[in-house]
């Protein structure tokens, strides 16, 4: 196995983790991650995970070191659920991450979420890289730009959400003036998600 000092090894593990999530909807166990790197030692995997955490590719609980995010995926239930064309369902860390999964995996997907203000159910279908159906033509996304020196899973993702309309988003902002960010139309959010995740599994090929 290549040394963990080789940048390709953490990248290889990262991509295998993402593929595991996409196939199972769950985070891989340590033994599965060891197998992903050719029967690597636990220490080697830990070194890779530490590097990926530092880079912001994943997030681990500071105390337990358990995987809490492998962007765009969440091992724990969130309000953003994605169902792929093959029937597999996964949870995404935020609205942008949910929209990014079909681009990353080059597949069609149905995203089920809710308005962060009124909690009405929201459904968005993405086919061939475009929105084929949406709960409402007025859907918008709040893109949080909270502190840049933060852990995205904790400080940013919980605030990147769908809203039924710009009006509901403005009502929410009045209640949460401390939140920094900006509005994205659904088309803008889709473009942003493609920019972030579209080439993630192609890097290093």
Buried (B, 14 or more C-beta within 10 A) or exposed (E): EEEBEEEEBBBBBBBBBBBBBBBEBEBBEEEBBBBBBEEBEEEBBBBBBBBBBEEEBBBBEEEEEEBBBBBBBBBEEBBBBBBBEEEBEBBBBBBBBBBBBBBBBEBBBBBBBBBBBEEEEBBBBBBEEEBEEBBBEBBBBBBBEBEEEEBBBBBBBBBBBBBBBEEBBEBBBEEEEEEEBEBBEBEBBBBBBBEBBBEBBEEEE
